[in-house]
Amino acid sequence: MAKNEFLVAITQLAAEKNLPKEVVFEAVEAALASAYKRDDLATSDVVVKIDPDTGATSVFTRKTVVEEVEDEETQITLDEARKSNPLAQMEDGIDTEIAAQYSGRVAAQTAKQVVLQRLREAEREVVFEEYAGKEGDIASGEMVRMEGRNVIIDLGKAEALLPGSEQVRIEHYRSGQRLKYYILEVYKAAKGPQVVVSRTHKNLVRRLFELEVPEISKGIVEIKAIAREAGFRSKVAVWSDQEGVDPVGSCVGLRGIRIQNIVNELNGERIDIVLWNPEPSRFVAHALSPAQVVHVGLDEATNTAEVVVPDRQLSLAIGKEGQNARLAAKLSGWRIDIKGQAIYEEIMGGLPEAEEKVVEEAAAEETAEEAEGLEEAAVAETVEASEQPAAVAEAEEPAAEVTTVDEPVEAAKPEPAAPAAPQIRFAEEILVGDREQTEAPPKTKTWSKGKKSAGPARDTAVKAKRPKRSKRVILEEEDEEYEYESP
């Protein structure tokens, strides 16, 4: 093979394998050295060097500088080494050029195998160096095949492994599908470097935001925290130190185009963007978005945040199967205890406004009870005062009764006591009195102080002597006394 053809072949091989020319030259040199060593120089340390400009091949035997020579094929003393190289030192290698000899078919086959092996090793090393520096980054790949539960992804220069634990539960992967993956780990295995990718890691959301939002990639807007349940919902807390920059609006974009691209890449996963705050209570309130928070109480000893929300938004704050509260706790780093406003008021004895209302109602009830008591006392005093004349009358005449007639009559006043003298009676009075005694007494209702009347069997003469007082008169006197006594 001509020298120019040799150089062209090396250049073409480097382009096909996507390797630098220096790596290909080293592989060919190692292959030629093994071929020379196989036949003629089996016990020697052979080194082959190829001129990259001309393609000329030089073959050397290398001997190591030692104090005492044990193997003449591979060792040399310091004095002999300095004859060819005055600067030689102990443990240095001294190369001695020998004539190149072309070996047979077996040596050529060995050289071919060595070249291929070295090129594969070089490819693996290049892939490892490339992807080892990309851990924590994202890469776009195409789904190639399934191996059990694992998915093999073609990243271009290497194949990546998507294990079942890093797959989104609700995603369905098909051959030829192209997605973005988070590079989780790169390590060397027996078959070469192994790249492990993920679709569930929360930093996948962070990298997607850095790609879609220029403010984040430039550092104007900072992502403070991320909480994610892959395939269902994520919460992202953002913050900006620059005035005039709306961090939430920057992530959403005009008409939501930025956030929509991220949602499409995650196959419809919901993303809540909340404003981060250095004050924990406010950050916890923001983390429970879209629910509105009435009160947040922090207990640093137990790292618990007690959150009060309106009763109508209690289910919204908790979320489906507790998802919203769980993500808010992951995002803020606090254990969150959510209570409805009614339950919180019942536990804490009510909010200040409610307490004032209760006090006012209690004071009003006490005032009403006092007024009612005063009214009852006034009525009792009035009744006692009205019953006092009747009690005096009963004391004078125990058998006294009060009768009522169909027509009201004025009370008969007792005549003053006359001096002891014979009483003169006229015939008309006697006749009238006898007629009244013979006639049946009218049917009337009788009233007495807690007693029923004895009826007409009682002596009518006693009734005639008693002063008659109607019930109406008594009631009128009671009304007058009540009006006088009342305030």
Secondary structure, DSSP 8 states (H G I E B T S, - for coil): --HHHHHHHHHHHHHHTT--HHHHHHHHHHHHHHHHHHHT-TTSEEEEEE-TTT--EEEEEEEEEESS-S-TTTEEEHHHHHHH-TT--TT-EEEEEE------HHHHHHHHHHHHHHHHHHHHHHHHHHHHTTTTSEEEEEEEEEETTEEEEE-SSSEEEE-GGGS-TT----TT-EEEEEEEEEEEETTEEEEEEESS-THHHHHHHHHH-HHHHTTSSEEEEEEEETTTEEEEEEE--STT--HHHHHH-GGGHHHHHHHHHTTS-EEEEEE--SSHHHHHHHHTTTS--SEEEEETTTTEEEEEE-GGGHHHHH-GGGHHHHHHHHHHSSEEEEEEHHHHHHHHT--HHHHHHHHHHHHHHHHHHHHHHHHHHHHHHHHHHHHHHHHHHHHH-TT--EE--SS------------S------HHHHHHHHHHHHS------EE-SSS----TTS-HHHHHHS----HHHHHHHHHHHHHHH--
